[in-house]
Amino acid sequence: MERNESFKLTDPLFLIVKMLLSEVRSWCRQYKFPHYVCTHFAKVVFDFMTLKEVRCGYTTVEFSNGMSHAIVAFNTDYGLVYVEPQSGDVEYSLRVGNRYPYTLEGIPKDATVAGINIRWNSDMKISFCECKECGYLLPIYDDELVDRCPICSTVYGVFTTDLVSAIIEENIKKNTKCGRVRMAELSEKYTAEISRRTPGCILFLVDQSESMADNFSGEVNPKQKAQGAADTLNMLLTDLVSKCTKGEETRSYFDIGVIGYGERVGSAFGGELAGRDLVSISELPDQGRIEEHVQNGGERTKIQIWFDPVARNRTPMCQGLREAHRILSDWITRHREAYPPIVINITDGEVNDGDPSIPAEELVKLSTNDGNVLLFNCHLSSNAEQKTVEFPLTKEGLIDKFAQMLFDMSSILPRKIIEDARKEGFPLQDMARGFMFNAAKLGDLTRFLSIGTRPSQSLR
Amino acid sequence: MSNHPIKPNTRVKNVRAFGVAKDGNSADEYEDAFEYEAAFNLKPTTYRFAVADGATESSFSKQWAKLLTEGFVRENSSLTRDLETQDGKDGKVKWLSPLQQKWHKDIQWGKLSWVAEKKAREGAYSTFLGLQIYPKTWLAWAVGDCGLFQVRDDELIAKWPMEQESQFGSTPALLCSLESRNDLVLESHFLFKSGKHKARDLFILATDALAQWFLAQYHAGEKPWSQVDKITNESEFADFLKQLRDRHTIRNDDTTLVIFRARNAWL
């Protein structure tokens, strides 16, 4: 089939790249040497983008030790960015002479990038053929044979692009598994010690807008979302304070911030802590008030209340995220070696000061030497159609449009947290997102931040 | 334990035992524990050694680790025999019960803030390893990731209970100071092992960070026992750990070492 007349490759917006990546989900595949390696991952993304008329480049990164690795390049509104198709991560800082940000099998850690070779699809003659299985149009570059359908994965033959087969041959010759992004080693990030000398930082963003006065979905006893948000926050803080308490003392393992966004945007602390962006967790036990709750079974439990529900005005979430950016930029300059800050956003998602994914993207670009800022979203909704969701892998099943938006903004959970959670019998899938819908288990994530040896939930 | 049959702190000669706190913490924040004792009243005379590692994320775990090690080395024979019965957990419950009561009694509950009290009510947790040596044999009990190593003629002949450095993590099996929270641990994580020994055999007991380092070294073809066997006092142990910590070859954690050679003389 000849090229469609209207077919035109254009440089994408960064946001479009992210959206399309979450559609093709190249990272869900298993790396299997030599049948499915870095070149296959890259080609699937490259083909998919071509079909979507997105201009992109099949990129070969050459290393100082002579090995190569395949990724995909895009020229976006954020400049030239590279996508690692094995993880979905985006790299802005890939340069000749620098080290590659991930550990690759066959590439020593200290190997530097010796060359970056980009072959743009716009420079190739592109025609299409129809996949015999699913009927999808497959791109053919410079009249070469088709490899596999990026949609249904029907295999049509071996790679024929000279560049691609050269990499594979070279790697087979050297008997290495070059090109595999070692997920286990990705987890070398998010492993910094959390101690009083090197504390962590947890920043809560709390929606205090008027819409938070609506009722929750499907609750027997209707409860305001604002009350739900305050309960979630007070519970998370109580758990964190308890986690840091040793004997009679609460130790300064974390700096804690709470930013409200609604009528105003800023620190939500009251009392002696009023106006402060971040306080040490050791300052929290003396603040707030203690309330005794009687459970359904008549059991009495105490809970410390630092925050009461607030529901006023609009939802300036973008402003809240920018405020988080300001506070954490400053914190990071003073804590370069620390465990990356965690932002927990508790909201109904009905944002009305613009597209929050842009400031969210900026926020998670901040990083310490141990990894990027993590953004987790806790979505409280009135949408009764939407079922409860915890740490999903994909957007499938999210019918609520705000939920979809918040999912996209949520960080993929670090491997270390996933592994620790699994050890305690909490089944999290690889690449699960720090996102929940009308569920209150977000506290479990902070539980898995290790200060040291802790009693496993599964052993109790 | 007030009617203790053995005079406390009857030190055994030629045992070297040291503990160093996590780098960045002060010495009084050290939450490991170690004890050793000779029970001359028992026939044959037995020697007992114990190490424990109180869990960071629980309250009063230092006290609990200490109680466990003391409780092991200073108990009378019948309770140790209780531990020897591998069927059921009754003997273990019986051994732990007075230690748990003492842990509870030693806390000044009235002085705790509500959050401190809430945390303490969740109990203290600790790993534990106890070794009992008879003239020709040894018995050991362990919960969690402390390590026992036996070396003969410059060869490692026993490593227990962890065999691989990859088995270590932040959630090992732990003994709790609350009886109600020990069911699963006593049923399936209270491990037992026995072995034989000869004169000049080297025994090493270590808490997790050192045990993990030891196994990693061993699997890399090194002889880590020769390095630890050179250590003769606590400051040498601290220097040794500082070097390993600076090179990031050992986890920064409270670290404890008990090392001795089996000798005909004290058996």
Interface residues (C-beta under 8 A of the other chain):
Chain A: E193 S195 R196 R197 T238 V241 S242 K243 T245 K246 G247 E248 E249 T250 P285 I290 K302 Q304 D420 K423 E424 S450 I451 G452 T453 R454 P455 S456 L459 R460
Chain B: K22 G24 N25 D53 A55 T56 E57 S58 S59 F60 K111 L112 S113 W114 V115 A116 K118 K119 A120 E122 G123 Y125 T127 G169 S170 T171 P172 A173 L174 C176 R181 L184 V185 H189 D208 N252 D253
